[in-house]
Amino acid sequence: MQEITEDELEAMIDRRPSVREAKVADHELMVKALEHPIRRKIIKAIGVFGKKRSELQKEVDVNDAMLNFQADFLTKGNYLKIEDDNYRLTDRGLVLLSNIPK
């Protein structure tokens, strides 16, 4: 068995994903966002016009912790942006919305 040098190990850790790997990871994140029923509800409720937090929470019918957790996931995936009390989908979020059956 060939031994890996410290320099080779550092190079492996520092390596950026290939374009293909990045696309696969992006697709997996999108699938993960759409698989969760509460995330789908949030995306649909926000829609193309956005929602205030209180309206969104009432429409989706979740507690603060669940809304915060799911919104954080969507924000980190660059699907959602929150400005003050307004929740809006990003361009990536609008792509998710377009992939949710009516």
N, C-alpha and C positions, 0 to 999 in steps of 0.2 A: 504494500500500500504506500502510495506516494505521500510524503509529508508536505503540508502547506506551510509556507513561510509566513512570518508576521506581516511582511509587505504585501503578499498575495491576499492575506486575510483582510487587511485594511482596504485594499483595492476592491475586494468583493463587497465589503460593507459600504464603501463610498460610491459604488457604481449606481448610476441612475438607471431607472427602468427603460427598456427599449420602447419605441413607439407602440409596438404591438402589445407589450406588457402593460403599458399605460392605458391603452384602449380597453384591454380586457379588464383591468382593475376598475376603470370608469364604468364599464358596462355592468360589472358585478355590483358596484355601489348603487347604480340606478335600479337594478333588479331588487336589491335589498330595500331601497327606499319605497318601491312600489309593492313589495310583498306584504308589508305591514299594514293591516287594515286601518289603524288609527292614522298612520302617515298618509294613506290614500285619502281618508276623510279630511284631514287637514289641508292637503293640496287642493282637493275639490272645493272645500269651503272657502279658501282664500281666492281661488279662481284668478281671472285676469285683472280684477280690479283691486284686490287686496282686502284686508279686514282689520278691524281693530281687535285687540286681544280679547276684550270682554265678549264681543260678538262671536269670535272664533271659538272661544272656550265654551260658550253656551251652545253653539251649533254642533260642535264635535262631541260635547258632553263628556269632558274629561276633567280631572282635577289639575291643580297647578303643577304638581310634580310631573305628571304624565305629559302635559302640554310642554313644559320646559324641556323635558328629556327628548321628546320627538322633535321639537323646534330646534334644539341644539344639533341633533343629527342632521336635519335638513339644512341648517345654516353651515355646518362644517362641510357638507357635501356641495356647498354653493348652489343650493336649490331655493333657498329662502333668505330674505334679508329683513331685518327688524329695525325699524327706525322709530324711536320713541315708542308709541303704542300701536304702530301700524305694521302689519305683517304683509309682505309682498313677495311674490315669486320672482326669482331671477329668470333670465332667459333659459337657463338649464331647468329651472323649476317649471317653466311653461312647457318645455318638452315633456317633462313627466306628466303634467296635466293632460297633454294631448294624447298620452298613452294609456289613460284611464278610461275604460268604457263608460259611456253615459248611463 
